């Protein structure tokens, strides 16, 4: 099947789509666990080149910015109202991000739970400031009611069905690699709430988040993460790592903070046949931990990673 990269023209909710250059798309069947890999070249490939062979949905939806806030000194959080009722995603996936007047297409992981989309027709993104044109637009030009378009893609997701075997999750994040893992964490919390209220649905195991950033100011979504830990103390736990902390750590964060990188021992302590590992961060980090897990005889189908660039 051949997809198309849309050109954006002004119209209702800011987008009317016409055909442009063909973009290859993989078969529609999505897999629970897979690997993503980067292309190597002399120049940095853009998002569409790196993901040309990755599964995408056919729906390209107009969207309107309905919230913009600073999540950290270097990261903006954006909330989008999605126009197309057929737009959906699985926890952990990303979107192609089309901006009128910007020729480069962005690629940003969704950090909200699928339930937010189901209930309010909204998704959230968190974008780090870089020189990449879509990121620059979000930091310098994006405002309430700005109009864009989005299309879901990606093979990195957690989407258990009610009858599936219960699994534990270990989520390993570096920097803005927290985004898809926060979506998975929030989805796991929604599954726990659903099971508690109805006695039906998927039986979620435990979830442990290992998250590393430069310092506490760059640990994104701290309050959201700790709220979930406190809501489900027997099911959700986190270990927050800082590698270059220069200021005093606040009392509320201190019990959860470790100074230094995530260690091999921390990872090995959580290996079991019921555990799935999701890793997202800079390529050296994802390569290191995926190889460490393989050397510890974790089945490849239990390791899922995605690299951010």
Secondary structure by P-SEA (a helix, b strand, c coil): ccccccccccccccbbbbbccbbbbccccccccbbbbbbbccccccccccccccccccbbbbbbbcbbbbccccbbbbbbbbcccccccccccccccccccccbbbbbbbcccaaaaacccbbbbbbcccccaaaaaaaccccccccbbbbbbbcccccccccccbbbbbbbbcccccaaaaaaaaaaaaaaaaaaaccccccccbbbbbbbccccccccaaaaaaaaaaaccccbbbbbbbcccccccccccccccccccccaaaaaaaccccbbbbbbccaaaaaaaaaaaaaaccccccccccccc
